[in-house]
Amino acid sequence: MKDLDPRTKIIIVMALSTLAVVIKRPEVLFFIWIFTVALLKMFGVSLLGTFKRLRRFIALFASLVLVQSIFSPAGNSLLTVYGVRIITTGGILTGLSVIFRMFIIISSALILSTSSSTEIIYGLISWKMPYELAFMVLLAIRFLPILMEEIVDSVIAIQLAGVDLKRIPLKRRISLYTYIFMPVVTATLMRARQISIAMESRAFGAYPFRTYYRRLIMKPKDWMTVVMTLAAALSVMIWYCTL
């Protein structure tokens, strides 16, 4: 399924993300996430890498469950401190809904990784998206890895100087983060200026329309996948409304 049209993949991601936002029951969201993981396997995405990405958010997800339990108490109380219900069954269910919703959105977005960023941009342009906006999206996609590499390089440079960020006090840690981000921001602004000069020298935006060497063509299997995706999403919505 890797050779599907990028527009087909965008539709699949949009359908899964819409279901994740609309549906609130955690058990339904869990089955949608399992289906999303099965789709990732069919698209050839590494499931081990997917779970490693999601593992980074375990602390965040646990805090979400706790916050939902405190500020959205419902159901039976499982933990009460000085008369304040800290953990409730309703809060846990609400927190699980948030967790599975994020799982679905993050996992479904990995489907787009099976196509290059240029193909995704071509797909957006074929949907009459202004090429200026499409070019901005393409720059953002290509710029983020470079930005992350510069941040990692700055952190490694500070660690090589003998600074352990985990053991120093919070106040000093905040001041060190300013030393980390200042060169990153400066390098980013310089790179953006170079890109803008290069775009102006090549007359970017001088003409209202652009031509493209490559043209995307929807194949029969793409149309079949789109119909099946929309039909499955509509069926899930109808079934959810009848629960």
N, C-alpha and C positions, 0 to 999 in steps of 0.2 A: 504493500500500500504506500510505499515511499514515493512512487512515481505518480501519485495523484496530483491533480492540479492544485496549486497553492490556494486558490479560491475555495476549493472543496474543503481543504483543511481549515481555512478561516471559518467557514460555515459550521463545521463540526465543533470547533472551539467556542463559537458564539452560542451554539445550541446548548452545549454542556454548561457554559458559564451562566446562561439565562436560567437553566433549571436550578443551578446552585443558588442563584440569588432569589428566585421565586419560592422554591420549596423550603419549608422550615422544619419539617419533621426529621430528626436525626437518623432514624432507621432507613428512610427513603434516600436521604443524602448518602448514607453509607453504601447502599447498593449502587447508586450512581457513581460513586467513587471507585468501587470495584469494577464497574463496567469501563470507567475511564482508564484504569490500570490495564485492563484487558486490551483496550484500544492501543495503549502505548506499546504493549507487547507485539501487537499486529503491525504497528508502524516501525518496529525495530528499535525502539528506544530502550536503553538499559534500565531495567527495573531497579537494579541495585543502586545505580546512580540517582534514580528518582527518590528512593527511600533515604539515601544519604542527604539529599537536598532537604527533604521534609524533616529529617532528624535535627537539623539546625534550629528548627522552630519549636522544638518540644517545650522549652522553657516559656516561650511566648504563648503557646497553646495552653499550657497549664495555668498561666496567669490569667488567660481569658476565661477559663472555667471558673477560677476563683472570683474574678471580678463580676462575672455574670451571676454567680451564686450570691454575692453580697448585694449587688444593686438591683437584681431581678429575682428576689426570693419568691419561690412558689413551691407548692407541694409540701412534702414532709421535711422537717428539719433534721439534718444529719450531724451538724456541729453547731452548737450555740455557745457564745462567749459573752458573759455579762448581759444576757438577754437579747443579744444581737445574733441573728441567724447568719452564720458564716457560710455554711454549705447546706444547700437544699437540693432535693431531687429535681425540682423544676429548674433551678439554676444550672445544675449539671447537664440536664437535657438541652438547655439553651446554649450552654458552652460547647457541648458536643456538636450542635448544629453549626455553630460558628467555625469550629475546627474542621468538620467535614466539608463545609462550604469552601474554606481556604484550600483544603486538600484538592478538591475538584478543580478549582480555578488554576492553582499552580500546576497540577498534573496535566490538565488539558492544554495549557500553554506550551508544554513541552512537545506537543504534536507539531507545532510550527517549527521546532528546531530541526525537523527532518527535511525542511526546505531551506534554501539559502535566503539571506535577507533580501537579495536582489529579486528573487522570485516572489517573495511576499509583497514587495513594493510594486512589482509589475501587476500582481493581482489587484492591489488597491487602485492603481491607476486605471486598470481596465474597468473598474466600477465608477469611473468618472471622478475619482478623487483628484483634486488639483495637484499637479506634479510638484509644486513648491512644498506643499505639506508632505507629500510622499518622500521628497528628498530630505526633509527635516527628520522624518521617521527613520530613513535609512542612515543618516548621520548619527542619530541617537543610538541606533542599534550597533553601529560600528565603533562609536566613541566610548560606550560604557566599558567594554573590556579594557581599553587603553587606560581609562580613568582608574579602574580597579587595580591594574598593574602598577600604576604610579603610586597609589595609596599603599599597596603592599610593599613596594620598594622603600617608601618613606618609613614605614613601620619597621622594616628589617634594618634600615640604616640606624634607627634609634636603638634597636635591640643590640646591634653590633657595637654600639657605643657603651654598652653595659647597663642599659636601663631596662628594668623589668616592669612593664606596664601593669602587671597584676598585683604587685606588692607596694607600689608607691601610693601615697595618700591621694584622695580624690581631687583635692584642689590642685596639686601639682600635676596630676594626670590630665586635668582639663587644660592646663597651660601647655602641656606637651602635645596635646591634640591640636592646638593652634599651630605649633611648629610643624605638625604633620600636614595639615590641610593648606597652610599658606603656600608652600611650593607647588602643591597639587593644583590649587586654584590658579596660581600664576602661570603654570605650564599649560593649563586648560585654556586660559584666555589667549595665550600666545598661539596655541594651536588653532583656536577658533579664528583668530585674526589671519593666520596664514591661509586657512581654508576660504575665508571670505575674499581675500585678495586673489586666490586662484580662481574662484567662481566669477569674480568680476572680470578677470583677464580673459575668461572664456565666454563672456557675454551671457552669463546665466540669467534667464528671465527676459532676454531681449525680444523674444518672440512669444506670442500668446499660445502657440501650440508646439508640441514636440513630437518627433517621430522616433520610433524604437525599432531596432533591428529584430528583436525577438517578439513574437506574438503568442500569447497563451491561447490554447484551444481546448475547450472542454470535451473530453472523450465520453463515450457511452457509459463507461464505468464511473466516471465522475458524476454524471447526471443521476445514475442509479444510486450512488452513495449519498448524494444530496437529498434525493427523494426519501430514501430509507432513514436518513438522519432526521429530517423534518417530521416524517411520519412517526418515528419512535419518540421524538421529543413531544409531539402533540399527544401521543398515546399516554405517555407518562403524566403529562399535565392533566388530562381528562381523568386518569385513574387516581391521581392525587386529589383532585377536587371531589371525588366521590368517597374518599375515606372519611 
